[in-house]
Amino acid sequence: MRSAEAIKRARDNFNKRHPGYRRKYHYHYHRNSEKDKAYERRYRRIYLQHLRDTSPTYRAWKAEKDRMYRGTPKGKLRNLRTRIKRRGYNDRGTFTPQEWQVTLEEFGNACAYCGNRLELTIDHFLPLSSNGMNVIGNLVPSCRHCNSSKQGKLPQDWCHPDKLTAIIASLNRIMDFTRSTVLAR
């Protein structure tokens, strides 16, 4: 490792050999600082999304970080608020196990978002926090990863447009089927 004095000497030598570089860079930075900052924000967002999608190491790190947060006083308070808020959501409709089975079959017993067949959970397509209902036409099977990464986002903000169209078409078929079975009774 180089000492601080060696680093300072190297920097001074560089500045002597390239007298206009620092002035040029300083001018460019201050002239384009907002543009550069916007580029950096965009790059970080895209890079993090890529990590979320492809890196098991990142997913494990993020899960551990979230678990640690939930153990802090601030995390416990947030969990409590969430549970209290969700209690009121149960008044917004119900569904039967048979209806859920029809939904699973419509989506091929796989995650509606990524097609994964492991650890399926019930996901509210339109989140309860966005006034979604707890009814069969708003429920889709989702793997744990997709469900937790979607969180309370609206489908159009989170899901790929092509997949979004396919999910909506499937939900419409499920609603038509459940209506026809109710009318047949």
N, C-alpha and C positions, 0 to 999 in steps of 0.2 A: 504494500500500500504506500502511496506517495504521501509525503508530508505536506502540510499546508504551505510551507515555504516553497517547496518544489512546484506545487500547483500554481502558486502566485507567479513564480519565475516563468513558467511555461506560458501562462496567460499574458504576461508582460511581453515576452518574446513574440508571441503571436500578434499582439497589438502593434508592435514595432514593425513586423514584416507586412502586416495588412492594415495600414492606417485608416482606410476608408470603410472597412467592414463593419465595425461597431456602429459608426454613424449611420451607415446605410440600413443595417438591421434595426437599429433604434427607431429610425424614421419610418421604416416599413411597419414595425410593430405598432407604433402609436397611430399610424395612419389607418391601419386595417385591424385594429384590435377587436372590434365588435365582430367583424367578419371571421377572424381567426377563432374567436371564442365560440361563435356559432358552429363553425366547422368542427371544433374539438367536442362540443356537446353532442353533435350529430354522430360523430365517429364513436364516442363512448356509448351512446345509446345503441347503435348498430352492433358494436362489439359485444356489449353485454347481452343483447338479444341472441347473438350467435352463441355465446357461452351458455346461455340458458337452454338453447335448443340442442347443443351438441356435447357439452362437457359433463360427464357424470361427476367429475371431481368438483366442479363448480356447484352442481346441484346438491352434492353432499355437504359442501361448505355452507351453502345458503340454508339448507335444512337445519344444520347445527346452529348456525347464527340465529335463525328464527326460534329454535327451541330454547336457546339461552335467553333471548329477549323475552319469551313468554314466562320465564322464571323470575324476571325482575319485577319490582313493584309497578313500574309503568306498564309492562306487558300484562301483568295480572289484572290491572285496572281496565285495560283495553279489552281483555277477554271477558271480564264481567259485564262491561257495557254492551259488548256484542251479544252475549247470551240474553241479557235483559231485552235488547232490541229484537232479537229473534223470537222471543216468546210471543210477541204481538203478531208476528208473521204467520203463525199457525192458524190464525183466524181467517186467513185468505184462501181457503179451499183445501180440499183433500183429494186423495186418489187411492184406488184399491191396488192390492198386489197383482191382480189380473191385468189391470191397465198398465202397470209398470212392466209386466212380462211382455205385453204387446209392444211396448216402447223398445224394450231390449231386443226383441225379435226384429223390429223394423230397422234397427241400427246394426243388426248382425251380431249381437252380443259383444260389441266393441265400442270403444270410445268414439263419440260422435265427431270429435275434433281431430284426432290423430290415428284412429284405428287400432290402438293398443287394446288387448283383451285382458290385461292384468289389472287387478285392484280397481274394478269399476265402482264408481260412486254415483249418487244422484246429483246432477247439476241443474240449477235453475237457469235456463237459457237466458231469460230476462231476469236479472238478479232481483232478489227480494228487496234489496236496498234501493232499487230503481222502480219500486212499486210492481214488481213481478208477482205473479200468483203462484200458489203452491198447488197447481192443477196439472193434470197429465199433459196438456198441450204446451206446457212451459218446462217440462222436465226432459232432460236428455242424459244418456249414460256418458260418464266422463271418467278417464283415468285420474288417479290422484294428482299426477303432475299437471295435467291440463286444468283440472278443477282449481288447484291452488294457485296456478299462475294466472288464471282468468280472474280470480277473486271477485270483485264487485263491478268489473268492467262490463260495459254494454257489448253485445255480440259484434256489432259493426266496428267497434274500436279494437277488438281483440282477434277476431276470427278472419281468416282469408275469405275474400268475397265469394269465390267459387264454392268453398266449403259451407259458407253461410247460406247460400242459395239452396244447396243440397239438404242442409239441416232443416230449413224452413219448409221445403217440400215434404220431407219426412214427417215433420210435425203436423202438417196439414193432412197427410194421409192418416196419421194416428187419430186426429180429431174426427175425421170423416168416419173412420172405423168405429170409434167409441160412440159417436152419435147414432150410427146405424144399429149397433147392438142395443143401445138404450131404447131406441124406437121399436125394435123387434120384440122387446119384452112386453 
